[in-house]
Amino acid sequence: MNKESWVQAWGQSHSALSFFYYPSCQKTYRLIVNTAVSGEKLRVSFSNAYGKNDVEIGAVTAAPCTSYGSVTGKNFTELTFNGKISFTLRKNERLTSDPIDFSISDGEYFCISVYVTKGDLTSGNLMSNAELITAKGNRTRDAYCANESRPRDTVRSGASKLLGMPFPKPIPLFDSIELFNTEGAKAIVVLGDSISQQGYWTNPFEKRLREAFPGKYSLINKSVMGNRLLYDCSPLFPAKGLFGRRAIQRLHSDILNYDGTEYVIICIGINDVFQHGTINAPAFEKPDPDDVFKAICDIAEQLHAHSIKAAVFNLIAFGAAPDATKEKDEMRRKVNNLLAENADLFDGFFDFNSAGVDPDNDYFTRIDYLGPDKLHPNPMGGEAFANAIDIDLFK
């Protein structure tokens, strides 16, 4: 068995950053990653999938660093794209760097610093599994780069208070960071929505994976808030594009486009049954639970065709959320029943709902497990969900 392959050390799915975008400015974006897998070479991919303009990039560097992004000595390595130090990332374009020699061990930190000279950054995601430092000017070779706050951070805090859910700092441009691994390491990818995107269960689950299988797995969170299986982000939704393309349509760009993936955790579908008839989606987009189930099966079949295993999580109860109805709950239950009755179609099935359901009323998830919006897990709930996953599935 060949143990050498490119493996994602970090990655995200792209949607429109909407109100959270970065206006055009000569600024450096330094992403700090704590890698779960080792590598001897490195390559970086950038995406402008939801770009409204071309983005001009002046320089990109990689370096081992501390947890807060400080680089000792002159350990920066310059990255090129098609042999060029500076380049233009066109609208809807994705580019991957030329590979560089880059030795890093699992558990260590490294950073990628990108100097953007021109262009609004409107494509990316809001993730909590990596640190992003932003600072004016070309800081791609600065040993220390202090984060500079921006006025638009008030938009995030205001949205968090209004909607009762957290919005991590937006990470623009970055699509993936891959390491060339010679120890047989693989990636586990989460294909999900905001319940996974917020990181409250995925981050503690990643910690469990690292402890159980050191150096063997990276957990790559390819989740998009508001994402659905059957429909794209509704054009009627005020934050157009924020919820991204339907999961089945981003399967290739987010998963099949990369080597080194062993498992995909399918944790999506709740927005299909929950959103219709709200500000997020019109009532006529009401789904048939059978179609939701078939879409999950379709994803699993495509993964199997590429020799990737599919593990499926079912849908948690949302009875305490403001837009909940008995009809929507019945749809959720039917999807869950179909998944349970056909669990043999998947390489793993996890009853996410039972891990957090209120023992006194199965219309609800335990209220102490939920955030202020009564829909998404809080840190306590996320920890409980993560600890309830049978990690032996990944032996």
C-alpha positions in Angstrom: 0.0 0.0 0.0 1.4 3.4 -1.0 1.5 5.6 2.0 2.5 8.7 0.1 -0.2 11.2 -0.9 -1.3 14.8 -0.7 -3.6 15.4 2.3 -5.5 18.5 3.4 -4.2 19.9 6.6 -6.8 22.6 6.5 -9.7 23.6 4.2 -13.0 25.3 3.9 -16.0 25.5 1.6 -16.7 28.9 0.0 -19.8 30.9 -0.1 -20.5 34.6 -0.4 -19.2 36.6 2.6 -22.0 39.0 2.1 -22.1 41.7 4.9 -18.8 40.2 6.3 -16.6 40.9 3.2 -13.2 42.6 3.2 -13.2 45.9 1.2 -10.3 46.4 -1.2 -7.2 47.3 0.7 -3.5 46.7 0.6 -3.5 44.2 3.4 -1.8 41.0 4.6 -3.9 38.0 5.6 -2.0 35.5 7.8 -3.7 32.1 8.4 -2.3 30.1 11.4 -2.9 26.4 11.3 -2.2 23.7 13.9 -1.7 20.7 11.7 -2.9 17.2 12.7 -0.8 15.5 10.0 2.9 15.8 9.0 4.3 16.8 5.7 7.4 17.1 3.6 5.9 19.4 0.9 3.2 22.0 0.9 0.8 23.6 -1.6 -2.0 26.2 -1.1 -5.2 26.7 -3.1 -7.1 30.1 -3.2 -10.6 30.5 -4.4 -12.6 33.5 -5.7 -15.7 31.4 -6.3 -18.1 34.1 -5.1 -15.9 37.0 -6.2 -17.5 40.2 -7.5 -14.1 41.3 -8.9 -10.7 40.0 -9.7 -8.2 40.0 -6.8 -4.6 41.0 -7.3 -2.1 39.2 -5.0 1.4 40.5 -4.5 3.1 37.8 -2.5 2.5 34.5 -0.6 4.8 32.9 2.0 4.7 29.9 4.2 6.6 29.4 7.5 6.6 27.3 10.7 5.3 29.5 13.5 4.0 29.7 17.1 0.4 29.5 18.0 0.0 33.2 17.7 1.7 33.4 14.3 5.2 34.5 15.3 8.0 33.2 13.0 11.5 32.8 14.3 14.5 33.5 12.2 14.1 33.8 8.4 12.1 30.7 7.8 9.7 32.1 5.2 9.4 30.2 2.0 8.0 32.0 -1.0 5.1 30.4 -2.9 4.6 30.8 -6.6 1.6 30.2 -8.8 2.4 29.0 -12.3 5.9 30.2 -11.5 4.8 33.7 -10.6 5.2 35.5 -7.3 2.5 38.0 -7.9 -0.7 37.1 -9.9 -4.4 37.8 -10.4 -7.1 35.6 -9.1 -10.0 36.1 -11.5 -13.7 36.0 -10.6 -14.9 32.4 -10.1 -11.4 31.1 -10.4 -9.5 28.7 -8.1 -5.7 28.5 -8.3 -3.2 26.1 -6.6 0.4 27.0 -5.9 3.4 25.2 -7.1 4.6 22.7 -4.5 7.4 23.7 -2.1 9.6 21.8 0.2 8.2 22.3 3.7 8.9 20.0 6.6 6.3 20.1 9.4 5.3 17.5 12.0 1.8 16.8 13.3 0.9 19.0 16.3 3.1 21.9 15.0 1.9 25.3 13.8 2.5 27.0 10.5 1.2 30.1 8.7 0.4 31.1 5.2 0.7 34.9 4.6 -1.0 36.5 1.6 -0.5 40.1 0.5 -3.5 41.4 -1.4 -2.9 44.6 -3.4 -6.3 45.1 -4.9 -9.8 43.8 -4.9 -12.8 43.3 -2.5 -12.6 39.9 -0.9 -16.2 38.5 -1.1 -15.6 34.7 -1.2 -14.8 32.6 1.8 -16.3 31.3 5.1 -16.6 32.0 8.8 -14.6 29.3 10.5 -13.3 28.8 14.1 -10.7 26.1 13.5 -7.8 28.4 12.5 -6.6 31.9 13.4 -6.6 34.7 10.9 -4.4 37.8 11.4 -5.1 40.9 9.2 -2.8 43.9 9.0 -2.2 46.7 6.5 0.7 46.6 4.1 3.0 43.7 3.0 3.7 41.7 6.1 4.3 38.4 4.4 7.9 38.3 5.7 7.4 40.0 9.1 8.4 37.7 12.0 5.5 39.1 14.1 2.3 40.4 12.6 -0.2 42.0 15.1 -3.9 41.8 14.2 -5.5 45.1 13.3 -9.2 45.3 14.1 -11.6 46.6 11.4 -14.8 48.6 11.6 -16.7 45.8 9.9 -16.2 43.6 13.0 -19.1 45.5 14.5 -21.3 44.0 11.8 -20.4 40.5 13.1 -21.1 41.4 16.7 -24.4 43.1 15.8 -25.5 40.0 13.7 -24.5 37.7 16.6 -26.7 39.6 19.0 -29.6 39.9 16.6 -29.7 36.3 15.5 -28.4 34.7 18.7 -25.6 32.7 17.1 -21.9 33.2 16.8 -20.1 34.4 13.7 -16.4 33.7 13.7 -13.9 35.9 11.9 -14.4 35.5 8.1 -11.5 33.8 6.3 -11.4 35.0 2.7 -9.5 33.5 -0.3 -8.1 30.4 1.4 -9.5 27.2 -0.1 -7.2 24.5 1.2 -3.7 23.8 2.5 -2.3 20.4 1.5 0.8 18.6 2.8 2.6 15.8 1.1 2.5 13.0 3.7 4.5 9.8 3.7 3.0 8.2 6.7 -0.4 7.1 5.4 -2.3 10.0 6.9 -5.8 10.7 5.5 -8.5 13.4 5.8 -12.0 13.1 7.3 -14.2 15.7 5.7 -17.4 17.1 7.3 -20.0 18.1 4.7 -22.4 20.1 6.8 -24.3 23.3 7.6 -24.1 25.8 10.4 -24.5 23.2 13.1 -21.1 21.9 12.0 -19.7 25.1 10.6 -19.7 26.9 14.0 -17.3 24.3 15.3 -18.9 23.5 18.6 -19.0 19.8 17.9 -16.4 19.5 15.1 -13.6 21.1 17.1 -13.8 18.9 20.2 -14.3 15.9 17.9 -11.1 16.8 16.1 -9.4 16.9 19.4 -10.6 13.3 20.1 -9.3 12.2 16.7 -5.9 13.6 17.4 -5.7 11.9 20.8 -7.0 8.5 19.5 -5.1 8.5 16.2 -2.1 10.9 16.4 -0.8 11.9 13.0 -3.3 9.7 11.1 -6.3 12.0 10.4 -7.0 15.6 9.7 -10.6 16.8 10.2 -11.5 19.2 7.4 -14.7 21.2 8.0 -16.4 21.8 4.6 -19.6 23.2 6.1 -21.6 26.3 5.1 -24.2 28.0 7.3 -27.7 27.7 6.0 -26.7 25.1 3.4 -29.3 22.7 2.0 -29.3 19.5 0.0 -32.1 20.3 -2.5 -31.9 24.1 -3.1 -29.2 26.7 -3.5 -29.3 29.9 -1.3 -32.7 31.5 -2.1 -32.4 34.7 -4.1 -35.0 36.2 -1.8 -32.7 35.9 1.2 -31.3 39.4 2.0 -27.7 38.1 2.5 -27.5 36.7 -1.0 -25.1 33.8 -1.5 -24.3 33.5 2.2 -25.8 30.0 2.3 -24.0 28.8 -0.8 -24.8 26.2 -3.4 -26.7 23.1 -2.5 -24.4 20.4 -1.0 -24.8 18.0 -3.9 -23.4 20.7 -6.3 -20.4 21.5 -4.2 -19.4 17.9 -3.7 -16.8 18.0 -6.5 -15.1 21.3 -5.6 -15.1 20.7 -1.9 -14.3 17.0 -1.7 -13.7 15.0 -4.9 -11.2 17.7 -6.1 -8.7 16.6 -3.4 -6.6 13.5 -2.8 -6.2 11.8 0.5 -9.8 11.7 1.8 -10.9 8.5 3.5 -14.2 9.4 5.1 -16.9 12.1 4.6 -19.3 12.8 7.4 -22.6 13.9 5.9 -24.3 16.1 8.5 -26.8 18.1 6.5 -30.5 18.3 5.7 -31.9 20.2 8.7 -32.2 23.4 6.7 -34.2 21.7 3.9 -37.0 20.9 6.4 -36.6 24.0 8.6 -36.1 27.0 6.3 -39.1 27.0 4.0 -41.7 29.6 4.9 -39.1 31.8 6.7 -37.1 34.8 5.7 -34.5 32.4 4.5 -36.5 30.5 1.9 -40.0 30.8 0.3 -42.8 28.3 1.3 -42.8 26.7 -2.2 -39.4 25.3 -1.5 -41.0 22.9 1.0 -39.1 19.5 0.4 -40.3 16.0 0.3 -38.5 14.0 3.1 -38.0 11.2 0.6 -36.1 13.6 -1.7 -33.9 14.7 1.2 -33.1 11.1 2.0 -32.4 10.4 -1.7 -30.0 13.3 -1.9 -28.0 12.0 1.0 -27.9 8.6 -0.7 -26.8 10.2 -4.0 -23.9 11.9 -2.1 -22.9 8.6 -0.6 -23.0 6.8 -3.9 -20.8 9.4 -5.5 -18.3 9.2 -2.6 -18.3 5.4 -2.9 -17.6 5.7 -6.7 -14.4 7.5 -5.7 -13.5 5.0 -3.0 -14.4 7.3 -0.2 -16.4 6.1 2.8 -19.6 7.9 3.9 -20.8 8.2 7.5 -24.2 9.9 8.0 -25.5 11.8 11.0 -29.2 12.3 11.4 -31.1 15.5 12.2 -31.4 17.0 15.7 -34.8 18.1 17.1 -35.4 21.9 16.8 -38.8 22.3 18.6 -37.6 25.3 20.7 -36.5 27.4 17.7 -38.9 30.3 16.7 -39.7 28.9 13.2 -40.4 25.4 14.4 -43.7 23.7 13.6 -45.1 20.2 14.1 -45.3 19.7 10.4 -41.5 20.5 10.0 -40.8 18.1 12.9 -42.7 15.3 11.2 -40.6 15.8 8.1 -37.4 15.7 10.2 -38.6 12.5 11.9 -39.4 10.9 8.5 -35.9 11.7 7.2 -34.3 10.2 10.4 -36.5 7.1 10.1 -35.4 6.6 6.5 -31.7 7.0 7.4 -32.0 4.5 10.3 -33.9 2.0 8.2 -31.3 2.1 5.5 -28.2 2.5 7.6 -26.5 -0.4 5.7 -26.2 1.9 2.6 -23.6 3.9 4.5 -20.2 3.1 6.1 -21.3 4.6 9.4 -24.5 5.9 10.9 -24.7 8.0 14.0 -27.9 9.0 15.8 -27.1 12.6 16.4 -30.6 13.3 17.5 -30.6 10.8 20.4 -27.3 12.2 21.7 -29.0 15.5 22.6 -32.7 15.0 22.7 -34.7 16.1 25.7 -35.6 12.9 27.6 -39.0 14.4 28.6 -40.1 15.6 25.2 -38.5 14.4 21.9 -39.8 17.5 20.1 -36.9 19.3 21.7 -33.1 19.1 22.0 -32.0 19.6 25.6 -32.2 23.4 26.2 -28.9 23.4 28.1 -27.3 22.1 24.9 -28.5 25.0 22.7 -27.4 28.6 22.1 -29.6 31.6 22.3 -31.3 30.9 19.0 -32.5 27.5 20.4 -31.4 25.8 17.2 -27.6 25.5 17.2 -25.5 23.7 19.8 -23.6 25.8 22.4 -20.2 24.7 23.6 -21.7 22.3 26.2 -23.9 20.7 23.6 -21.2 20.5 21.1 -18.9 18.8 23.6 -21.7 16.3 24.4 -22.3 15.5 20.7 -18.6 15.1 20.0 -18.1 12.8 22.9 -21.1 10.6 21.9 -19.6 9.7 18.5 -18.2 6.2 18.3 -14.7 7.0 17.3 -13.9 3.3 16.7 -15.6 3.8 13.3 -12.3 5.4 12.2 -9.9 2.7 13.4 
